[in-house]
Amino acid sequence: MLNSPQHKQGIDDRCWTITGIEQRTEDLVRVAGTVSGDNDFAAWALPNPTIRISLGEQPVEFAGIPCAPTATSRVYTLAEVDVDRRLIEVDIVKQGESSAAMRWLNSLAIGDEIAIVGPRPPRVPTDAPSRILLADSSALPAAARILRTMNFDGPTHLIAAVPADEFAIVQAELTGRNVELQRVDTTLSEAFAALDVPATASVWASSERDDIREIRRRCKHDLGITPENMQVFGYWKRGTTNTAIDIARLTAIAAGDGSLEIDDFDIDI
């Protein structure tokens, strides 16, 4: 399914040669590298592009299964894109030592060549009268890039459930932008519940699946926000591996008509 023409429309298989690894905060690492090829690179300079990175080792969920994928992969947002140099940068949050992503990150070295697929353009906030963006640590680079690269009229409010050192970086990056910034120690759904949100607002949110589900519920049932103005995604779930989430999504797509247009929250994960 990941290699189907529909899923891969507009994206490419590329090699990412690592040129830099920087510890930005206690838990945030930025990885930089150049992308192979000589095609027009402007398509990579999107407001919120993502790539799928091959991490090398096979997921434990696929062990012993004939013809199963031989490598784990994870999706990351590009924090920076230099079109002229074909350079992309990704921010990765360190979360213990036991996951495939952390083992990959800890072994990464300058000069390594990594298989990637991209860029894929996820949804971004609409040009509604006002916007609210909510992000955890892994989603904050995406929110920050959106706000750096898109010009919005009207008020925009970014709520981040992140450590203070990560929030300070975003504050510096968004200096001069007409954005209200707020750091919280609660869940994003709790912070969102405290807001007076008009039905005409655009809500963009990315975090833990059950937290985002509550944000989506309030948007849809309490506030009457239209589907076009809801860009909400629970990209991880507490107690579940990302590979298991990928399998559930692909299984749901395959069980239907093969269309990728499926409500993620209708999938049993």
Contacts in CASP RR format, 6 or more apart in sequence:
PFRMAT RR
TARGET T0000
AUTHOR 0000-0000-0000
METHOD contacts of the structure
MODEL  1
MLNSPQHKQGIDDRCWTITGIEQRTEDLVRVAGTVSGDNDFAAWALPNPT
IRISLGEQPVEFAGIPCAPTATSRVYTLAEVDVDRRLIEVDIVKQGESSA
AMRWLNSLAIGDEIAIVGPRPPRVPTDAPSRILLADSSALPAAARILRTM
NFDGPTHLIAAVPADEFAIVQAELTGRNVELQRVDTTLSEAFAALDVPAT
ASVWASSERDDIREIRRRCKHDLGITPENMQVFGYWKRGTTNTAIDIARL
TAIAAGDGSLEIDDFDIDI
1 7 0 8 1.000
1 250 0 8 1.000
1 253 0 8 1.000
1 254 0 8 1.000
1 258 0 8 1.000
2 8 0 8 1.000
2 52 0 8 1.000
2 250 0 8 1.000
6 258 0 8 1.000
6 259 0 8 1.000
6 260 0 8 1.000
7 260 0 8 1.000
8 117 0 8 1.000
10 43 0 8 1.000
11 117 0 8 1.000
11 118 0 8 1.000
11 119 0 8 1.000
11 120 0 8 1.000
12 39 0 8 1.000
12 117 0 8 1.000
12 118 0 8 1.000
13 115 0 8 1.000
13 116 0 8 1.000
13 117 0 8 1.000
14 35 0 8 1.000
14 36 0 8 1.000
14 37 0 8 1.000
14 115 0 8 1.000
14 116 0 8 1.000
14 117 0 8 1.000
14 118 0 8 1.000
15 35 0 8 1.000
15 36 0 8 1.000
15 113 0 8 1.000
15 114 0 8 1.000
15 115 0 8 1.000
15 116 0 8 1.000
16 33 0 8 1.000
16 34 0 8 1.000
16 35 0 8 1.000
16 36 0 8 1.000
16 51 0 8 1.000
16 53 0 8 1.000
16 88 0 8 1.000
16 113 0 8 1.000
16 114 0 8 1.000
16 115 0 8 1.000
16 116 0 8 1.000
17 33 0 8 1.000
17 34 0 8 1.000
17 36 0 8 1.000
17 111 0 8 1.000
17 112 0 8 1.000
17 113 0 8 1.000
17 114 0 8 1.000
18 31 0 8 1.000
18 32 0 8 1.000
18 33 0 8 1.000
18 108 0 8 1.000
18 109 0 8 1.000
18 110 0 8 1.000
18 111 0 8 1.000
18 112 0 8 1.000
18 113 0 8 1.000
18 114 0 8 1.000
19 32 0 8 1.000
19 33 0 8 1.000
19 34 0 8 1.000
19 87 0 8 1.000
19 110 0 8 1.000
19 111 0 8 1.000
20 30 0 8 1.000
20 31 0 8 1.000
20 32 0 8 1.000
20 33 0 8 1.000
20 110 0 8 1.000
21 29 0 8 1.000
21 30 0 8 1.000
21 31 0 8 1.000
21 32 0 8 1.000
21 108 0 8 1.000
21 109 0 8 1.000
21 110 0 8 1.000
22 29 0 8 1.000
22 30 0 8 1.000
22 31 0 8 1.000
22 32 0 8 1.000
23 29 0 8 1.000
24 30 0 8 1.000
24 91 0 8 1.000
24 166 0 8 1.000
24 169 0 8 1.000
25 163 0 8 1.000
25 165 0 8 1.000
25 166 0 8 1.000
25 169 0 8 1.000
26 163 0 8 1.000
26 165 0 8 1.000
27 93 0 8 1.000
27 94 0 8 1.000
27 95 0 8 1.000
27 137 0 8 1.000
27 163 0 8 1.000
27 166 0 8 1.000
28 91 0 8 1.000
28 92 0 8 1.000
28 93 0 8 1.000
28 94 0 8 1.000
28 137 0 8 1.000
28 165 0 8 1.000
28 166 0 8 1.000
28 169 0 8 1.000
29 91 0 8 1.000
29 92 0 8 1.000
29 93 0 8 1.000
29 94 0 8 1.000
29 105 0 8 1.000
30 79 0 8 1.000
30 89 0 8 1.000
30 90 0 8 1.000
30 91 0 8 1.000
30 92 0 8 1.000
31 89 0 8 1.000
31 90 0 8 1.000
31 91 0 8 1.000
31 92 0 8 1.000
31 105 0 8 1.000
31 108 0 8 1.000
32 80 0 8 1.000
32 87 0 8 1.000
32 88 0 8 1.000
32 89 0 8 1.000
32 90 0 8 1.000
33 87 0 8 1.000
33 88 0 8 1.000
33 89 0 8 1.000
34 85 0 8 1.000
34 86 0 8 1.000
34 87 0 8 1.000
34 88 0 8 1.000
35 41 0 8 1.000
35 44 0 8 1.000
35 86 0 8 1.000
35 87 0 8 1.000
35 88 0 8 1.000
35 116 0 8 1.000
37 86 0 8 1.000
41 83 0 8 1.000
41 86 0 8 1.000
42 83 0 8 1.000
43 119 0 8 1.000
44 78 0 8 1.000
44 81 0 8 1.000
44 83 0 8 1.000
44 88 0 8 1.000
44 119 0 8 1.000
45 81 0 8 1.000
45 83 0 8 1.000
46 81 0 8 1.000
46 119 0 8 1.000
46 121 0 8 1.000
47 121 0 8 1.000
47 124 0 8 1.000
47 145 0 8 1.000
47 146 0 8 1.000
47 149 0 8 1.000
47 150 0 8 1.000
48 77 0 8 1.000
48 121 0 8 1.000
48 122 0 8 1.000
48 123 0 8 1.000
48 124 0 8 1.000
48 142 0 8 1.000
48 145 0 8 1.000
48 146 0 8 1.000
49 77 0 8 1.000
49 78 0 8 1.000
49 81 0 8 1.000
49 118 0 8 1.000
49 119 0 8 1.000
49 120 0 8 1.000
49 121 0 8 1.000
50 75 0 8 1.000
50 76 0 8 1.000
50 77 0 8 1.000
50 78 0 8 1.000
50 118 0 8 1.000
50 119 0 8 1.000
50 120 0 8 1.000
50 121 0 8 1.000
50 122 0 8 1.000
50 142 0 8 1.000
51 75 0 8 1.000
51 76 0 8 1.000
51 78 0 8 1.000
51 88 0 8 1.000
51 90 0 8 1.000
51 116 0 8 1.000
51 117 0 8 1.000
51 118 0 8 1.000
51 119 0 8 1.000
51 120 0 8 1.000
52 73 0 8 1.000
52 74 0 8 1.000
52 75 0 8 1.000
52 116 0 8 1.000
52 117 0 8 1.000
52 118 0 8 1.000
52 120 0 8 1.000
53 73 0 8 1.000
53 74 0 8 1.000
53 75 0 8 1.000
53 76 0 8 1.000
53 90 0 8 1.000
53 114 0 8 1.000
53 115 0 8 1.000
53 116 0 8 1.000
54 71 0 8 1.000
54 72 0 8 1.000
54 73 0 8 1.000
54 114 0 8 1.000
54 115 0 8 1.000
54 116 0 8 1.000
55 71 0 8 1.000
55 72 0 8 1.000
55 73 0 8 1.000
55 74 0 8 1.000
55 100 0 8 1.000
55 101 0 8 1.000
55 103 0 8 1.000
55 104 0 8 1.000
56 70 0 8 1.000
56 71 0 8 1.000
56 72 0 8 1.000
56 100 0 8 1.000
56 104 0 8 1.000
57 71 0 8 1.000
57 72 0 8 1.000
57 100 0 8 1.000
57 103 0 8 1.000
57 104 0 8 1.000
58 68 0 8 1.000
58 69 0 8 1.000
58 70 0 8 1.000
58 71 0 8 1.000
58 72 0 8 1.000
59 69 0 8 1.000
59 72 0 8 1.000
59 100 0 8 1.000
59 241 0 8 1.000
59 243 0 8 1.000
60 241 0 8 1.000
60 243 0 8 1.000
61 241 0 8 1.000
61 243 0 8 1.000
61 244 0 8 1.000
61 247 0 8 1.000
62 68 0 8 1.000
62 69 0 8 1.000
62 70 0 8 1.000
62 243 0 8 1.000
71 115 0 8 1.000
72 100 0 8 1.000
72 101 0 8 1.000
72 104 0 8 1.000
72 243 0 8 1.000
73 117 0 8 1.000
74 100 0 8 1.000
74 101 0 8 1.000
74 242 0 8 1.000
75 120 0 8 1.000
75 235 0 8 1.000
76 90 0 8 1.000
76 91 0 8 1.000
76 92 0 8 1.000
77 90 0 8 1.000
77 91 0 8 1.000
77 122 0 8 1.000
77 139 0 8 1.000
77 141 0 8 1.000
77 142 0 8 1.000
77 145 0 8 1.000
78 88 0 8 1.000
78 89 0 8 1.000
78 90 0 8 1.000
78 119 0 8 1.000
78 145 0 8 1.000
79 89 0 8 1.000
79 90 0 8 1.000
79 91 0 8 1.000
79 141 0 8 1.000
79 144 0 8 1.000
79 145 0 8 1.000
80 87 0 8 1.000
80 88 0 8 1.000
80 89 0 8 1.000
80 145 0 8 1.000
81 87 0 8 1.000
81 88 0 8 1.000
81 89 0 8 1.000
82 88 0 8 1.000
90 141 0 8 1.000
91 140 0 8 1.000
91 141 0 8 1.000
92 101 0 8 1.000
92 105 0 8 1.000
93 137 0 8 1.000
93 138 0 8 1.000
94 102 0 8 1.000
94 105 0 8 1.000
95 101 0 8 1.000
95 102 0 8 1.000
96 102 0 8 1.000
97 103 0 8 1.000
97 106 0 8 1.000
99 241 0 8 1.000
100 243 0 8 1.000
101 242 0 8 1.000
122 142 0 8 1.000
122 231 0 8 1.000
122 233 0 8 1.000
123 204 0 8 1.000
123 231 0 8 1.000
124 146 0 8 1.000
124 150 0 8 1.000
124 204 0 8 1.000
124 231 0 8 1.000
125 131 0 8 1.000
125 133 0 8 1.000
125 146 0 8 1.000
125 150 0 8 1.000
125 152 0 8 1.000
125 156 0 8 1.000
125 202 0 8 1.000
125 204 0 8 1.000
125 231 0 8 1.000
126 202 0 8 1.000
126 228 0 8 1.000
126 229 0 8 1.000
126 231 0 8 1.000
127 152 0 8 1.000
127 153 0 8 1.000
127 202 0 8 1.000
128 200 0 8 1.000
128 201 0 8 1.000
128 202 0 8 1.000
128 229 0 8 1.000
129 154 0 8 1.000
129 198 0 8 1.000
129 200 0 8 1.000
129 201 0 8 1.000
130 154 0 8 1.000
130 155 0 8 1.000
130 156 0 8 1.000
130 157 0 8 1.000
130 198 0 8 1.000
130 200 0 8 1.000
130 201 0 8 1.000
130 202 0 8 1.000
131 152 0 8 1.000
131 154 0 8 1.000
131 155 0 8 1.000
131 156 0 8 1.000
131 157 0 8 1.000
131 201 0 8 1.000
131 202 0 8 1.000
131 203 0 8 1.000
131 204 0 8 1.000
132 156 0 8 1.000
132 157 0 8 1.000
132 158 0 8 1.000
132 159 0 8 1.000
132 192 0 8 1.000
132 195 0 8 1.000
132 197 0 8 1.000
132 201 0 8 1.000
132 202 0 8 1.000
132 203 0 8 1.000
132 204 0 8 1.000
132 205 0 8 1.000
133 143 0 8 1.000
133 146 0 8 1.000
133 147 0 8 1.000
133 156 0 8 1.000
133 157 0 8 1.000
133 158 0 8 1.000
133 159 0 8 1.000
133 204 0 8 1.000
133 205 0 8 1.000
134 158 0 8 1.000
134 159 0 8 1.000
134 160 0 8 1.000
134 161 0 8 1.000
134 188 0 8 1.000
134 191 0 8 1.000
134 192 0 8 1.000
134 203 0 8 1.000
134 204 0 8 1.000
134 205 0 8 1.000
134 206 0 8 1.000
134 207 0 8 1.000
134 215 0 8 1.000
135 142 0 8 1.000
135 143 0 8 1.000
135 158 0 8 1.000
135 159 0 8 1.000
135 160 0 8 1.000
135 161 0 8 1.000
135 162 0 8 1.000
135 188 0 8 1.000
135 205 0 8 1.000
135 206 0 8 1.000
135 207 0 8 1.000
136 160 0 8 1.000
136 161 0 8 1.000
136 162 0 8 1.000
136 188 0 8 1.000
136 206 0 8 1.000
136 207 0 8 1.000
136 208 0 8 1.000
137 161 0 8 1.000
137 162 0 8 1.000
137 163 0 8 1.000
137 166 0 8 1.000
138 206 0 8 1.000
138 235 0 8 1.000
138 236 0 8 1.000
139 206 0 8 1.000
139 207 0 8 1.000
139 235 0 8 1.000
140 160 0 8 1.000
140 162 0 8 1.000
140 166 0 8 1.000
140 170 0 8 1.000
142 206 0 8 1.000
143 158 0 8 1.000
143 160 0 8 1.000
143 170 0 8 1.000
143 204 0 8 1.000
143 206 0 8 1.000
144 170 0 8 1.000
144 173 0 8 1.000
144 174 0 8 1.000
146 204 0 8 1.000
147 156 0 8 1.000
147 158 0 8 1.000
147 174 0 8 1.000
147 177 0 8 1.000
147 179 0 8 1.000
148 173 0 8 1.000
148 174 0 8 1.000
148 177 0 8 1.000
152 178 0 8 1.000
154 178 0 8 1.000
155 178 0 8 1.000
155 180 0 8 1.000
156 178 0 8 1.000
156 179 0 8 1.000
156 180 0 8 1.000
157 179 0 8 1.000
157 180 0 8 1.000
157 182 0 8 1.000
157 195 0 8 1.000
158 170 0 8 1.000
158 174 0 8 1.000
158 179 0 8 1.000
158 180 0 8 1.000
158 181 0 8 1.000
158 182 0 8 1.000
159 182 0 8 1.000
159 183 0 8 1.000
159 184 0 8 1.000
159 188 0 8 1.000
159 191 0 8 1.000
159 192 0 8 1.000
160 166 0 8 1.000
160 167 0 8 1.000
160 170 0 8 1.000
160 181 0 8 1.000
160 182 0 8 1.000
160 183 0 8 1.000
160 184 0 8 1.000
161 183 0 8 1.000
161 184 0 8 1.000
161 185 0 8 1.000
161 186 0 8 1.000
161 187 0 8 1.000
161 188 0 8 1.000
161 191 0 8 1.000
161 207 0 8 1.000
162 183 0 8 1.000
164 183 0 8 1.000
167 181 0 8 1.000
167 183 0 8 1.000
170 181 0 8 1.000
171 181 0 8 1.000
174 181 0 8 1.000
182 191 0 8 1.000
184 190 0 8 1.000
184 191 0 8 1.000
187 211 0 8 1.000
188 205 0 8 1.000
188 207 0 8 1.000
188 211 0 8 1.000
188 212 0 8 1.000
188 215 0 8 1.000
189 211 0 8 1.000
189 212 0 8 1.000
189 214 0 8 1.000
189 215 0 8 1.000
189 218 0 8 1.000
192 203 0 8 1.000
192 205 0 8 1.000
192 215 0 8 1.000
192 218 0 8 1.000
193 214 0 8 1.000
193 218 0 8 1.000
197 203 0 8 1.000
197 219 0 8 1.000
197 223 0 8 1.000
197 225 0 8 1.000
198 223 0 8 1.000
199 223 0 8 1.000
199 224 0 8 1.000
199 225 0 8 1.000
200 229 0 8 1.000
201 223 0 8 1.000
201 225 0 8 1.000
201 229 0 8 1.000
202 229 0 8 1.000
202 231 0 8 1.000
203 215 0 8 1.000
203 219 0 8 1.000
203 225 0 8 1.000
203 229 0 8 1.000
203 230 0 8 1.000
203 231 0 8 1.000
203 232 0 8 1.000
204 231 0 8 1.000
204 232 0 8 1.000
205 212 0 8 1.000
205 215 0 8 1.000
205 216 0 8 1.000
205 231 0 8 1.000
205 232 0 8 1.000
205 233 0 8 1.000
206 212 0 8 1.000
206 232 0 8 1.000
206 233 0 8 1.000
206 234 0 8 1.000
206 235 0 8 1.000
207 234 0 8 1.000
207 235 0 8 1.000
207 236 0 8 1.000
208 234 0 8 1.000
208 236 0 8 1.000
208 237 0 8 1.000
208 238 0 8 1.000
209 234 0 8 1.000
209 235 0 8 1.000
209 236 0 8 1.000
209 237 0 8 1.000
209 238 0 8 1.000
209 269 0 8 1.000
210 237 0 8 1.000
210 238 0 8 1.000
211 234 0 8 1.000
212 232 0 8 1.000
212 233 0 8 1.000
212 234 0 8 1.000
213 234 0 8 1.000
213 265 0 8 1.000
215 232 0 8 1.000
216 230 0 8 1.000
216 232 0 8 1.000
216 265 0 8 1.000
219 225 0 8 1.000
219 230 0 8 1.000
219 232 0 8 1.000
220 230 0 8 1.000
233 264 0 8 1.000
234 264 0 8 1.000
235 245 0 8 1.000
236 242 0 8 1.000
236 245 0 8 1.000
237 245 0 8 1.000
237 269 0 8 1.000
240 269 0 8 1.000
244 269 0 8 1.000
245 269 0 8 1.000
248 267 0 8 1.000
248 268 0 8 1.000
248 269 0 8 1.000
249 262 0 8 1.000
249 264 0 8 1.000
249 267 0 8 1.000
249 269 0 8 1.000
252 262 0 8 1.000
252 266 0 8 1.000
252 267 0 8 1.000
252 268 0 8 1.000
253 259 0 8 1.000
253 260 0 8 1.000
253 262 0 8 1.000
256 262 0 8 1.000
END
